[in-house]
């Protein structure tokens, strides 16, 4: 039985999908929304507010915490 994990990181969320290649089916589809699930980073849209509207950046620690949360959910399932 071969499973493959795919990760998709965007501005607003981090998602994971696990596929069972032998049966050609999705085993797990999970995501973490940075704005709603990690409010301590004050990034409602996944980016920090800035006085210049052309500037967009995020706290890298938010990505790390999001990955830890996502992996803990995968482990729990």
C-alpha distance (Angstrom), angle and dihedral (degrees) to the residues before:
residue distance angle dihedral
X1 . . .
X2 3.82 . .
X3 3.77 121.3 .
X4 3.77 124.7 -173.1
X5 3.80 125.8 -160.3
X6 3.78 120.8 -148.4
X7 3.80 123.3 -170.2
X8 3.80 127.2 -161.4
X9 3.78 118.5 -168.8
X10 3.78 118.7 -169.6
X11 3.78 135.4 163.7
X12 3.79 93.2 -90.6
X13 3.80 105.3 31.5
X14 3.77 151.0 5.9
X15 3.80 118.3 -129.3
X16 3.78 135.2 -172.0
X17 3.76 131.6 -164.5
X18 3.80 126.1 -173.7
X19 3.79 118.3 -158.5
X20 3.80 128.3 -163.4
X21 3.80 99.8 -144.1
X22 3.80 94.5 -169.4
X23 3.79 92.1 60.6
X24 3.80 97.0 26.7
X25 3.77 94.9 -127.5
X26 3.78 139.6 124.3
X27 3.79 110.0 -109.2
X28 3.80 97.9 -177.7
X29 3.81 137.3 9.5
X30 3.82 114.6 -177.2
X31 3.80 136.6 156.3
X32 3.79 143.3 -178.4
X33 3.80 120.2 -142.4
X34 3.79 107.9 -147.7
X35 3.80 96.9 -154.0
X36 3.80 99.2 49.2
X37 3.80 101.1 29.5
X38 3.80 100.4 39.3
X39 3.82 102.5 37.4
X40 3.81 93.8 155.8
X41 3.84 88.7 79.0
X42 3.84 91.8 61.3
X43 3.80 91.0 -134.8
X44 3.80 106.0 130.4
X45 3.80 92.0 172.6
X46 3.81 94.5 31.7
X47 3.80 94.1 -94.2
X48 3.78 133.3 87.5
X49 3.78 117.9 -110.6
X50 3.79 115.0 -109.3
X51 3.80 133.2 -174.5
X52 3.82 89.5 -123.3
X53 3.83 107.3 65.1
X54 3.82 89.8 -152.6
X55 3.82 91.6 63.8
X56 3.80 117.4 87.4
X57 3.78 125.0 172.4
X58 3.79 139.0 146.8
X59 3.76 135.8 -148.7
X60 3.84 106.8 -102.0
X61 3.81 89.1 -147.8
X62 3.80 87.3 64.8
X63 3.81 89.0 59.5
X64 3.81 90.8 49.2
X65 3.80 92.6 49.1
X66 3.80 89.8 46.0
X67 3.81 90.3 52.8
X68 3.81 91.5 48.8
X69 3.81 90.5 49.9
X70 3.78 92.3 47.5
X71 3.81 93.6 48.3
X72 3.81 91.4 47.6
X73 3.81 89.4 54.1
X74 3.79 90.7 49.4
X75 3.80 90.6 49.0
X76 3.82 91.2 49.4
X77 3.79 92.3 52.4
